[in-house]
Amino acid sequence: MKICIVGTGTNSEKLFYTLEKKAYGEVVMSDPREELPMADYYISGVTNFKYRKETYELIKDLDLISYVYDSAFVCDSASVGDGTVVCSNAIVDFRATIGKSCWIGPGSIVTHNCVIEDNVFLAPGSTICGSTKIGCNSYIGANALVYDGMTLPKGTVVHGGQVYR
Ligand SMILES: CC(C)(COP(=O)(O)OP(=O)(O)OC[C@H]1O[C@@H](n2cnc3c(N)ncnc32)[C@H](O)[C@@H]1OP(=O)(O)O)[C@@H](O)C(=O)NCCC(=O)NCCS
């Protein structure tokens, strides 16, 4: 199996070393500004606010593979879409639904019944309280807090440490 990590930054490198160590097969990294190599599966490691959306547009119709770090917890009743990365110590709780190609950052918490649409980025330590819906391409900064039951339109940016209520 050949996996192509799309992106060349630190988080792409992090994915590269992790997936290589897991010996899933051949793992390559590719710059999204260049032609992507042929691979069985693709996964985005692009976490920069400015480039996430265009990278998602580039890969969304390809075969995507998700990855959940060993120390993360994904509840049995939750679901994680193709191409999504759930980082170390993140929690995806009861009946939460995570879309395609999301990045659930280290230590972030998605609590019960949340719906996180495609290509949403959660920076480290962000907390999404119960039954919240986050529209696609949204970007939630580090340690942000989103109150229960909110609906965030697509492309919403919540800056680091902000409270969205
Ligand atoms: C969301 C974020 C990542 C966007 O990054 P960016 O495009 O480089 O944005 P900037 O830091 O240049 O900020 C953009 C605007 O938001 C404003 N802003 C940034 N943080 C803010 C905050 N906590 N509260 C209110 N406004 C804020 C900036 O003042 C700036 O306003 P301006 O355009 O009028 O000058 C960034 O604003 C942020 O929240 N960073 C926190 C750290 C983080 O989560 N990093 C993510 C990877 S771990």
Ligand as a Chemical Component Dictionary entry (heavy atoms), coordinates in Angstrom:
data_LIG
# 
_chem_comp.id                   LIG 
_chem_comp.type                 NON-POLYMER 
_chem_comp.pdbx_formal_charge   0 
_chem_comp.three_letter_code    LIG 
# 
loop_
_chem_comp_atom.comp_id 
_chem_comp_atom.atom_id 
_chem_comp_atom.alt_atom_id 
_chem_comp_atom.type_symbol 
_chem_comp_atom.charge 
_chem_comp_atom.model_Cartn_x 
_chem_comp_atom.model_Cartn_y 
_chem_comp_atom.model_Cartn_z 
_chem_comp_atom.pdbx_ordinal 
LIG C1  C1  C 0 -6.844 31.603 13.699 1  
LIG C2  C2  C 0 -5.386 31.951 13.476 2  
LIG C3  C3  C 0 -4.531 30.678 13.451 3  
LIG C4  C4  C 0 -5.287 32.648 12.133 4  
LIG O1  O1  O 0 -3.936 32.851 11.852 5  
LIG P1  P1  P 0 -3.452 34.077 10.946 6  
LIG O2  O2  O 0 -4.116 34.098 9.625  7  
LIG O3  O3  O 0 -1.954 34.042 10.950 8  
LIG O4  O4  O 0 -4.052 35.272 11.732 9  
LIG P2  P2  P 0 -3.390 36.471 12.509 10 
LIG O5  O5  O 0 -2.751 35.997 13.759 11 
LIG O6  O6  O 0 -2.575 37.274 11.525 12 
LIG O7  O7  O 0 -4.715 37.243 12.889 13 
LIG C5  C5  C 0 -5.710 37.621 11.920 14 
LIG C6  C6  C 0 -6.579 38.667 12.546 15 
LIG O8  O8  O 0 -7.260 38.125 13.689 16 
LIG C7  C7  C 0 -6.987 38.906 14.860 17 
LIG N1  N1  N 0 -6.831 38.041 16.036 18 
LIG C8  C8  C 0 -5.878 37.104 16.226 19 
LIG N2  N2  N 0 -6.073 36.502 17.427 20 
LIG C9  C9  C 0 -7.156 37.078 17.976 21 
LIG C10 C10 C 0 -7.845 36.903 19.197 22 
LIG N3  N3  N 0 -7.478 35.971 20.084 23 
LIG N4  N4  N 0 -8.925 37.658 19.420 24 
LIG C11 C11 C 0 -9.342 38.558 18.521 25 
LIG N5  N5  N 0 -8.732 38.793 17.350 26 
LIG C12 C12 C 0 -7.647 38.062 17.080 27 
LIG C13 C13 C 0 -5.663 39.582 14.545 28 
LIG O9  O9  O 0 -5.531 40.772 15.311 29 
LIG C14 C14 C 0 -5.809 39.874 13.068 30 
LIG O10 O10 O 0 -6.620 41.001 12.868 31 
LIG P3  P3  P 0 -6.303 42.038 11.665 32 
LIG O11 O11 O 0 -6.457 41.234 10.411 33 
LIG O12 O12 O 0 -7.338 43.079 11.837 34 
LIG O13 O13 O 0 -4.904 42.472 11.913 35 
LIG C15 C15 C 0 -4.809 32.875 14.567 36 
LIG O14 O14 O 0 -5.504 34.095 14.574 37 
LIG C16 C16 C 0 -4.894 32.263 15.941 38 
LIG O15 O15 O 0 -5.924 32.195 16.574 39 
LIG N6  N6  N 0 -3.768 31.776 16.445 40 
LIG C17 C17 C 0 -3.700 31.149 17.758 41 
LIG C18 C18 C 0 -2.696 29.975 17.721 42 
LIG C19 C19 C 0 -3.262 28.841 16.915 43 
LIG O16 O16 O 0 -4.335 28.367 17.137 44 
LIG N7  N7  N 0 -2.498 28.389 15.929 45 
LIG C20 C20 C 0 -2.974 27.324 15.061 46 
LIG C21 C21 C 0 -1.996 26.274 14.801 47 
LIG S1  S1  S 0 -1.532 25.383 16.269 48 
# 
loop_
_chem_comp_bond.comp_id 
_chem_comp_bond.atom_id_1 
_chem_comp_bond.atom_id_2 
_chem_comp_bond.value_order 
_chem_comp_bond.pdbx_ordinal 
LIG C1  C2  SING 1  
LIG C2  C3  SING 2  
LIG C2  C4  SING 3  
LIG C2  C15 SING 4  
LIG C4  O1  SING 5  
LIG O1  P1  SING 6  
LIG P1  O2  DOUB 7  
LIG P1  O3  SING 8  
LIG P1  O4  SING 9  
LIG O4  P2  SING 10 
LIG P2  O5  DOUB 11 
LIG P2  O6  SING 12 
LIG P2  O7  SING 13 
LIG O7  C5  SING 14 
LIG C5  C6  SING 15 
LIG C6  O8  SING 16 
LIG C6  C14 SING 17 
LIG O8  C7  SING 18 
LIG C7  N1  SING 19 
LIG C7  C13 SING 20 
LIG N1  C8  SING 21 
LIG N1  C12 SING 22 
LIG C8  N2  DOUB 23 
LIG N2  C9  SING 24 
LIG C9  C10 SING 25 
LIG C9  C12 DOUB 26 
LIG C10 N3  SING 27 
LIG C10 N4  DOUB 28 
LIG N4  C11 SING 29 
LIG C11 N5  DOUB 30 
LIG N5  C12 SING 31 
LIG C13 O9  SING 32 
LIG C13 C14 SING 33 
LIG C14 O10 SING 34 
LIG O10 P3  SING 35 
LIG P3  O11 DOUB 36 
LIG P3  O12 SING 37 
LIG P3  O13 SING 38 
LIG C15 O14 SING 39 
LIG C15 C16 SING 40 
LIG C16 O15 DOUB 41 
LIG C16 N6  SING 42 
LIG N6  C17 SING 43 
LIG C17 C18 SING 44 
LIG C18 C19 SING 45 
LIG C19 O16 DOUB 46 
LIG C19 N7  SING 47 
LIG N7  C20 SING 48 
LIG C20 C21 SING 49 
LIG C21 S1  SING 50 
# 
